[in-house]
Amino acid sequence: MARDGVCLIVHKDNPVQRLSNQQIADIFTGKVSNWSQVGGRNATITVLAAQDGYSSTEIFTHFFKVKYPDVKASIVLGDNPTRIKALLENPNGIAWISVGEAERKAMAGVAIKPLPVEGVAATRKNIRSGDFPISRPLLLLTKERPTGLVKEFINFSLSPQVTDIIEKHDFIPYVD
């Protein structure tokens, strides 16, 4: 049906261009607390974390091998728009959000910068190609092999007719 991806964002004026997976884990667990420790300016890092229970939190903690209770958040927030707003108010912050929303907001001129992961840019194109490492499929599951209206619904969900709905929710469709 679609894919979802999670990326890290910083303020667009933050000079940091990339972080290693270990640096990211160290920032979110409090082992690194100043941007100067990872090639940035001398400023305390504001860790903006999503609440536990969000799918992005599950993806983030699993990928970076961080247990949620070990995350040393300066501020714990809800959905993507809330985390973006907090980042804009805290230019020394870092947060994780949906790649789809990050790309859309950055292209619209919002002062955020998605960081690459393992050298791969956080873009819809890289999620669709399978190159971006922090992504997952969004699935429709049935108890039995689908037939009738259920099969028709699944086929409809995989068609270009729903691309606008998928993109509206900042996911990445498999088809254009």
ABEGO torsion letter per residue (X at the ends): XBBBBBBBBBBAABABABBBAAAAAAAAAGABABAAAAGBBBBBBBBBBBBBGBAAAAAAAAAAGBBAAABBBABBBBBAAAAAAAAAABAABBBBBBAAAAAAAAAAGBBBBBBBBGGBBBBAAAAAAGABABBBBBBBBBABBBBEAAAAAAAAAABAAAAAAAAAAGBBBABX
